[in-house]
Amino acid sequence: MRYLLIYLFITGSSALLQAQNLNNLLNKALQYNAGLREQQSAYEASTHAAAQVGTLPDPMLSASAFGQMVETRTGPQIARFSLSQQFPWPGTLSGKKQVAELESQAKKYQQEEAQAQLLWEIRNLYFTTQSQMTLLKLQKENLAWLLSMKKLAMARYENGKASLVEILEIDLSISQLETEIQVTERSILPLVKAISNKVNAEPLDSLPTLDLGQLLNEHHAGEPQEVNPLHPKLQEIQQMQSASGQMQQVARKEGLPMIELGFDYWVIGERMDTDHSLAPADNGKDAFMPMVSLSLPIYRNKYKGQSQQAKHMTEAYAHRQTDVQNTLDASFRQALSERQQSRWRIESLQKQLSTIERMQRLTQTAFSQNEVAMSEVLSLHQMEIEYRMQLAMAQTECLKAEAALAYFTYPTN
C-alpha cells in the first residue's frame, strides 16, 4: 500500500507538471483564449463577403394586368410580364470580389498577429512568475539557514563564544526576511491568475518552480538576424494596401455605364368587334419585346470621391507599412541587445558566485577554528544570496528577450 501511494504521488505530480508546462499552456491558449476565438470567428465571417459582392444583382420580374384593357390592332392587351437583369461593367464584380478576398486575408493575418502577441504575453507572465518563485525559494532557503545559524549562535552564546548582539542581528534578519517572503508569496498568485485568464482553460492555482537556466535552454529563439519579413503584422498591412489599390480599379469601373437586358411579353386577347373573316391574320397574337438599356453615370463626384479615397488609403497603408517595419526593427534590435547584455551578466555572476563559494568554504573553516566572527559568515552568506537573486533576474531578463525575439520572428501560415 505504501509503495502504491508513492507511485500515485509521483505520477500525479508528473501529470500536474506536464499540465502546467509552458508549451502546454501556450497550446491551450491557442485553442481556448477568448480573444483568439473572437478573431477566428471574425475571419470566418469575412470569408463569406466575397460571395456577397461578387455576384450579379437579382433579376427583376414584374407582372401587370390592365383594369381597362388597351385596344390594339390585333386585340386588347390583357396582361404584361417583364423580366430584366442588370450587368455591371465587365470587371466590376471580379474587382469587388478580389477586394473582399484581400480584406479577408488581412483578417487572417490579424488573427495570426494576435496569436503571436498572446504567446509573447503568456511567456512574459510565465517567466516573471518563475522569477518570483525562484526568489521565494531563495528566501526560504535563506530563512532556513538563518534559523540554523541562530541555534548555533545561541549554543555559542551559552558557551561564552558569541555575544548577544550576534543573536539579535540574526533575529532582525529573520524578521525582515519573513516579511519579504510574505510579500513575494502574495505577488505570485496574481501572476498565476493572469496566466490562467489568458489561457482561458481550466483554472490554475499554482505553477511548479522550474530552474531558470533549464528554461533558457528549452526556450531559445535561435540567432535571428532580422524581423521576419513575412511577419503577420506586416502581411496584414500589405493585404489592406493591396485591397485599397484594387478598390481604385473598382471605383473607376463603377463610374462606367451599367448594362441592363430586359424582355417584355404582352398577352393579347382576340378582337371581338369585327367578324372573324374581317379580323387581321394575327388577331389575338401575343407580343414580345427584348430591351437593352444603359445607365448614365453623369454625376461623377461620387465616383471621383471613391477613387481618391482609395488612393489616399493606399498611400496611408504604405506609410503605415514603413512605420511598423521601422518600429519592429528597432524593437528587434533592442531585444537582441538586451539578450546579449543578459548573457554577459549571467556569465559574470556565475563566475562571481564560484568565487563566493570558495570564500565561504575558507570562512567556514576559519569560523570553526574561531578565527573569524559569526558576522563575517552572515555577511558572506548574504552576499551569496544577493548574487543568486541578481543571477535569477538576469536569467529572467534573458528569457523575456527570448520571448520578444520569438514574437518578431513569428512564422506565418
N, C-alpha and C positions, 0 to 999 in steps of 0.2 A: 504494500500500500504506500509505503514511504517513497519508494522509487517511482511509483506511478504519479504521485503528486509532484515530485521533482520534474518528471518528464512533462507533465501538463503545464507546469510553470514555465519551463524553458520554451516549449513550443508556443505557448500563449504569448510569451514575451517576444519571441521571434515574429509572430504574426502581427503583434502590435507595432514593432519596429518597421516591418515591411509596409504596414498600412499607413504609417506616418513618414515614410521615406519621401525625400523631396521630389524625386522623379514621379513617384506615385501620386503625390499631391498635385503636381503640375498636370499630369494626365487627367486626374479627376476634375481639375479646374477647367480644362478644355472641354469637358463633357457637360459640367453642371453649372458653371458660372452664369448667373442670370444675364449679365451684360452681353456675354458672347452669344447666348441663346437669342437674345433680342436682335443682335447683329445678324445672326443666321436667318432669323425669320424675315428681317428687312431685306436681306439679299435674295432669299427665295421669292419674296413678293416682287422684287424688281425684275426677276427673270420672266415674269408674265407681262411686263409692259410692252415688249417688242410685238407680241401678238395683237395687242390692242391698237397700236399706232401703225402697224404695217399692213393692215387690211383695208379693203375698199369700204366706203360707207354703204350702209344698207340700201338696197334698191327701193324705189317708191312705187307702190301700186295703188291706183285710185279708181274708183267706180262711181258713176253718177247716172241717175235716171231723170228724164225730163218730166216734170209735172205737166207742163204744157208742151206737147210734142212739137218740135220744129219740123215743118214740112220741107222736104227736098224734092228734087225732080224724080228721084227713084222711090220716094216713100218717106214716112215720118221717122225721125230719129227717136228710138226708144231708150237706148242706154249708150253709155260711153265708158270704155275701160282704157286706162293709161298706165304704162309701165316705163319707168325711167331709171337710169343708173349713171351716177357721176363718176368720172375718172380724173383724179388729179394729174397734173402734168407728169409725164414719164420721169421716174427717178425720185419723185417726192416721197412716196411711201417707203421705198427702199432706204432712202436717206433717213427718214424718221425712225425706221427700224434699227439702222446702224447706231443712231444716237442713243436709243433705248438700250441696245446691247452694250455700248461703251459705258453708259451710266451704270448698268447692272454689273459690269466687270469692275468698275470703280468701287461699287458696294462690296464686292468680294474682297478686293484689296484692303478696303477699310476694315472689314472683319478680320483679315489676317494681321493688320497692324494692331488691332485691339487685342488679338491673341498675344502678339509679341510684347505689348505693353503690360498685359496681365501677368505673363510669365516673369517679366522683369520685376514687377511689384511684389509678386509672391516670393521670388528669390531674395529680394532685399529684406522682406519681412522675416523670412526663414533664417537668413544669415544673421540678422540683428538679434533674433530670438536665441540662436545658438551662441552668439557672443555674450548675451546676458546670462545664459545658462552656464557657460564656461566661467564667467565672472562669479556666479553664485557658487559653483563648485570650488573655485579657488578660495573664496571667502570662507566656506565651510571647512575646507582643509586647514586654512589658517586658524580658524577658531579652535579646531580640534588640537592643533599644535600648541596654541596658546594655553589651552586648558591643561595639557600635559606639562607644559613649562611652569604653569602656576603650581602644580603639585610638587614639581621638582624644587621650585623656589621656596615653597613652604617647608619642605624637608630640609633644605639647606639653611633656612632661617632658624629652624629648631635646633640645628647643629651649630649655629653661630657662624655659618659660612656665607650668609646673604643678609642683606638689610631689608627692613620693612618697605623701604622706598621701592625696591625692585618688584615686590609683590603688588604694591599699589599701581605701579606703572603697567604691569600685566593686566590688572583688573580694569584699568582705564582703557587699554587697548581692546580687551574683550567686550566691554560695554559699547565702545564705538563700533566695533565690528558687528555686534548683534543688531545694532540699528541699521547698518549698511546692508546686512543680509535681508532684513525685513523690507527695505526699500527695493532691493533687487528682485526679491520674490514677487512683490506687488507690480513690478514693471513687466514681468514676463507674461502674466495672464492676458492683459490687453493685446499683446502681440500675437499670442496664440489665437485669441478670438478674432483678430483681424485676418489671420490666415484662414481660419475656419469660414469666415464670411466671404472671403474671396473665392475659396474652393466651392462653397455652397453645396457640399455633400453632407455626409454625416458630421455631427458636431465634434470638434476637437477640444479636449480638456487639457492636454499636455503633449509635449514632444520629448523624445529621448535626447539626452545630451550626447552629442557626437564630437569627435575630435576635429578641430578646425583645420588642422594640417591634412587630415584624410579628406575632408570636404574639398580642400583646394586641389587635391589630386583627382577627385572624381568630377569636379565641375570646372574643368579647364577649357576656355574658349578658343584655344589654339593661339596662333600668332598671325592674326589678320593684319593686312596692310592698309585696308581702306574699308569704308562703308560698303555694304553690299549694293552694287549699282541697281539691283532689282529689288531693293527694299520695298516692302508693301506700301509704305507711306509715299515713296516717290512714284511707285506704279499707280497708285490711286490718283495722284495729281496728273500724271501723264494721260490716264484714261479720260479724265474730265477735260483736259486740254484738247484731246482728240475729239471728244463729243462736241465741244464748243466749235471747233473747226468744221465739223460735219454739219452743225446747226447753221453755219453761214450758208452752206450749199442748199440746205433745206429752205432757208428764208428766201433765197433767190428763186428757187423753183416754185415756191408758194406765190411768188409775185407774177407767175405766168398763168395764162388762162386755164380754167378747168373745163374739161370736155364733158358734156352730158349727152348720152344717147337715149332716145325715147321711142316708144311705139304706142300709137293711139288706135283703138279699134271701136268703130261705131256699129251698133246693132240697128239695122234699118227695117221697118215694117213695110208691108205691101201697100200700095196706093189703093184706096177703096172708093175714090171719087170718079173713077172712069171705068169703062168697060175693059175687060181683060184683053180684048183684041186690040184696043187702042193704047193699052199700057206700054211703057217702054220695055225693051228687052231685058234690062237689068232691074226690073221692078222688084223692090224688096231686097236687093242685094246689099250685104254688109260692106262697109268701107273701112279701110285702114290707112295709117299714115306713119311712116318712120320719120324720126326727127333727130337732128343734130344741133346742139347749142353750145355756145362758149360763154364762160363768164368774162367779164370785162374788169380786170383789176386796175381801175383807173385811180383809185385812192392809194397812192404809193407810199404815203408817210409811214403806215404801219409796217409795210414790208421793209422799207429802209431802216426803220427803227429796230426790227428784229435782226436784220443783218448787222447793224452797227453794235447792237447789244452782244451778239455772239462774237463779233470781232474783238470787242473790248474784254469779254470774258476769256477769250483765248489768250490775249496778252496778259491778263491778270494771272491766269494759271501758269503761264511761262515764267512770270516774275516770282510767283509763289514757289515754283519748282526750284528756281535758283536759290531762293531764301532758305527753303527747307534743306536743300543739299548742303548749303554752307553751314547751317545750324547743326546738321547731323555730323558733318566733317569735323567741326570744332569740338562737339561733344565727344566724338570718337577719339580724337587726339588727346583730349583731356582724360578720358578713361584709360587710354594706353599709358599716359604719363603717371596716373595715379597707381596703376597696377605695377609699373616698374619701380616707382618710389616705395610702394608697399613691400615689394620683393627685397629691395635693398634693406629696408628696416627690419624685415623678418630675418634676413641673413645676419645682420649686425646684432640683433637682440639674441639670436641663438648663440652666437659666439660669446656675447657678454654673459649669458646665463651659464654657459660652460665654465667661464672664469669664476663666476659667483659660486658655483657648486664646488670648485676646488678650494675657494676661500672658506666655504662653510666646513668642509672636511678638516681643514687646518685649524679653524676656530673651535670646532667641536673637540678636537684633540687637546688644544690648549685649555679649553674650558674644563675638561675632565681632570686636568692637572692643576686647576686653579690658577692658571696663568693669565686668564682674561676674565672680565666681569660678565655677568649674565646680560647686561645691557648691550654689550657688543654682539652677543649671539642673537638677541632680539632685533637689533638694528640690521644685521646682515640678513636675517630671515625676512624682515620687512622689505629690504631691498630686492630680494629674490621674488617676493610676491608682486611687487610693483613692476618688475621687468616682465614677469609672466603675464600680467594684465596688459602691459604695453604690447607684448607679442600677440595676445589674443585680439587686441584692437587692430594691429597691423594686418593680421590674417583676415579679420572681418572686412577691412577696407579693401584688401586684395580680392576677396570673394565678391564684394559689391562691384568692383571694377570688372571682374569677370562676367557678372550678370549684365552690366551695361554693354560690354562687348558682344555678348550673346544677342542682345537686342539689336545692336547696329548691324550685325551680320546675319540677322534672321532670314532664313530662306523662304522664298515664295513658292507656292504650289503651281 
